[in-house]
Amino acid sequence: MDIPTFFPQALRPGDTIGIIAPAGPVHEREAVEPALALLKDWGFRVRFDDRIFDSFRYLAGQDSARAEELMRFFEDPSIRGVIALRGGFGCARIIRLLDEHRLRHNCKLFMGFSDLTTLHMYFRRRFGWVTIHGPMATTLSRDALTPEAERHMLSLWTDPQYRPTLSFAQLESWVPGFAEGRLVGGCLSILVASLGTSYEFRSEGKILFLEDRGEAPYRIDRMITQLRSAGKFDDVAGILLGRFADCEPDEDGYSSEDVLRDLVNDLGVPVLANFPGGHGIDNWALPLGLPIQMDADQKRIQFLESAVLPG
């Protein structure tokens, strides 16, 4: 049974957004300049420690420093929202260092994707938080967002009445039907890595969002087969597929889409594919933990609640 759901407060002009680096490293400040400019254009202040530019092998610094930074930014009442610097790898390494007592009562807007799927699962499973699967400081820029995606993201952050219906020309109905449930998911490989952990995602009655990057079709097959063997598709309400970027074989005459269709089209639930979310440009923000309706016949999804509470 799910624990109660908690929502972050809506952001307002003048609020401070913190940038944390719980995963991979970025060595140059210039990598975040477009995000800083966009956030300031939206009327927000931005805070980060120079520590986010630390590196230790493939990590943005030592585990203890990354964990402490995360807890400190969520504890700080002057910071109203938190965005991850980048993905890569590292979030799973800090879970054991997080003090739940320092986090539990400090729900605030949080956004990231890729390796940050680990923190989305952790926050949802341990605290019931609604979080946003979306761009990070190294991918958030006006050039990477259509005007519609930009307005959508800002509305998710700031408007307690915003309950959009999303439909895109590229959406494909692989299995028709109608489904309703809370949206969960994220990066496929990270979801698979959560199996057997304390933050393992729950899929019963949920609409499961899946996306990934750089995984060969046979690895996609292996991962989805593992999720099926673990029972993650047994009681799922529906499947929403995002981008699977750079996941094509070299010259084998089949595609990642061919493999995905074989793996999910026999589940007996609606499947809506090619949602513009995840790795790649135009990464539309998706609030995880919200109840949605997915109409695979009409190729649209509707959010039944807002992602934020009045601030």
N, C-alpha and C positions, 0 to 999 in steps of 0.2 A: 504494500500500500504506500502511495506517495505521501511525503510529508507536506504540510501546508506551504502554499506558494507565497513568496515575498517579492515585492516590486521595488525597484529603486525610485527615488523621487525625480521628478522632471527637472531637467537643467534649465537655467535661465541665463539671459545675457549677463556677462560679468562673472559667472561661475568659473571656478578653476578646474581644469581637467589635468590629471596627472598621467605621465607616461612612465611605465615600468618595463623592465627587461627580464622576464622570468625564463626566457628560452635562449635562443641563439644570439650571437653578437653582431653588432654593427660598429664599424670602426670609425666612420666619418660622420660628423654632425650634419653634413650636407644631405645625408640620406633622409633626415627628418624635416628639413626646411620646408618642403611643400606642405606637409601636414601642419606644421606650425603656422604657416601663412593662412591656410584654409580655416583652421580653428579660430584664429584671430579675426578673420573676415566674418566668421559666424558670431563674433562677439564674446568669445571665451578667452580666459587667461589659461596659460599652459605652464605646468611646473614639472620639472624632472631634475634628477641628480645627475651630475656628470658620470656617476657610477654606471649609468646605462651603456656607456661606451667601453666598459671594461671587457676583457675577454680572457677566457681560460679554455684552451683547446677550442672546442665547438660550442662553448657556452658563453653567455654574457656575464662572466665572473663566477666566483665560487657559489656553491649552492646556498650556503648560509647567508651570503649577501643578497642574493636574489630573493630568498624567502623573506628576509627581514624587510627588504624594500617593499615587497607586496603588502605585508601586514601593516607596515607603517603608513603607507598611502591610503589603505582602507580605513585605518583608525583615525587619520587626520580629518577633523570635521571641516576644515577649510577646503578640502578637495572633494568635489561633488561627483566626479566621474573618473574612470581609470581606463586607459587604452594601453594595449601591449605594444611594445616596440616592433617586434617581428616574431616569426615562428622559428622553424628549424627543429631544435630538440632541447629539452631541459625541464619542461614543466613537471614531468613525472618525478624528477629527482628531488623537487622541493616539497612535494606533498607531505612527506613524513616530517618535515620541519615546520609545517604550518600549525599554529596554535589556534584551534577552533574558537577558543574563548575570546581571542582578539578579533576575530572576523565575524562571528555569528550575528551580532547585532549591528553590523556596519554595512548593510546592503547598500550598494550604490551602483550606478550605471557602469557596466564593464563590457568592453568590446575587444574582439580578436578572432582569429581563425587559425587553421592549420594546427600546429602543436598546441595552441591555446584551447583546443577542444578538450584537453585534459582538465583545464581549470573550469571550463563550462560544466563538465560532468561533475567535478568535485563540488562546485558551488551549488549545483542543483541537487545532488544526492545528499550532501551533508546539511545544507541550509535551506533548500527550496527556492533559491534565488532565480529570478528571471534575468538572463544575460543576453547579449547580442552577438551573434555570429556575423562578423563583418570586418572591414579593413582595419589595418594596424598602422602605426605611425610611419612605417616605411612604404606603405601602399596607399595611404590616404592622401589624395590630392585631387584638385579640380580636374586635372587632365585625365585621371583614372576613373572619374565618375561622370555619367551623363547628368544633365540638369535634373532629370526625373529621379535618378538614384540619389542625388545630393539632397533634394527636397524630402524624399522619403526618409533618409537617414536622420536629417535634422528634425523632422516631425516625430520620429520614434523617440528621440532624445527629449523633446521639449513639450509635446502636446499630449496631455492626459486623455484627450478625446479621440486620438488618432487610431482608427481601426481600419486599415486599408484593405481593399481587394486588389490583388496583384494578378495581372495577366500579361503575357508577353507573346509576341508573334512566334518566337522560336520554341515555345513549349510544345511538347509532344505527349499525347495520350497513348501510353503503351498498353495500359489495361484500363478500360473505362470503369466508371463508378464514382461514388461519393463516399467520403470518409471524414470523420471528425475526431479530433484528439489533440492532445498537447504535442507541440513540435519538439523533437529531440534530435540529437545527432551532431554531424560535423564531418571532420576528416575521417574517412573510412579506416585508414591504417591506425589512427590514434584510438578510434572506437574499439578496434580489435585488441589493441594493446591494453585496454582497460579491463578485459575479461579476467576475473579472479581477484581484482583489486577491491578496495573499500569504496571506490568511487565508480565502479562499473555501472554503465548506464542501464536504465530500465526502459523496456520497449512495449510493455503490455498496454494495449489500448492507445498507443502513441502513433503519430505520423513521423516516420523516420526519414531524416534528411541525410543524404550521403553525397560526398564529393571527395576528390583527391587529386594528386598531381604526381606525374612521373612514375606511375606504377604500371608495369607491363600487364597485358590482359590476363596472363596466367596467375599473376599475383593478386589481381582483383578477384579472380575465380577462387583462389585459395582463401582470401580474407572473407569473402561473402559466404563461402562454404563453411568456414569456421563459425561465423555468426549464426548460420542456420543450425549447425551442430550444437551450438550453445543455447538454442531455443529462442534467439532474439527475433525471429520472424514468426514464431508460433502464434502469437496473439497481437501482432502489430496491426494497426488500423489502416495504414496506407504508406506508400513509399514516394518520397519526393527526391528526385535525383538532380544534383547540381552539375557543375563542370567536372570532367575528368580530363584535366589538361595534360598534354604530353604523355598520354597513356596508350599510344598506338604502337603496334608491332612494326618492325622494319618493313618487311615485304612478304607477309605471310597470307595475304588475301582475306583477312578478317579484321575486324575492328574491336575496340573496347566496347562499343555499343552492341555489337553482335553478342559478345560474351555476357554483358550485363542483361540484355534481353532474355537470354537463356536462363540466367540465374534468378531473376525476380518476377518474370511474367507468369510463373506457375504458382505464385504464393496465394492466389485467391483474393487479393486486395487490390484496390486502385493503385496505378503507378503513373505518376506524372514526371516527365523527364525534361532535361535541358533547361532547368531553372538557372538564371544568370547569377549564380552565387558560388563562392569558393575561390579556388586558385584561378587567377586570370584577371583580366580587366573587367570593369563594371561589376564589382562584387556587391550585389544588393544585400543590404543588412537584413538579417532574419532574427527576430527575438525568440530565443529558445526558452521553452517552459510555458509559452502562451498556448491556449486552445485555439485551434484553427479549423476551418472547414476547407477541404480540398475536393474540388469538383473536376475530375479528370475528363469528363465529357465536355465541359465548357472551358477546360484548360485555364483554371484560375484557382487561387487560394484566397481565403478571407480570414482575417484575424478577428477573433471574437472578443478580445480584450485589448486594452492599451498596454504598452510596454512599461509605462511609467505612471506614478501617482502624482497628484498635484504637489508641487514643491512648497 
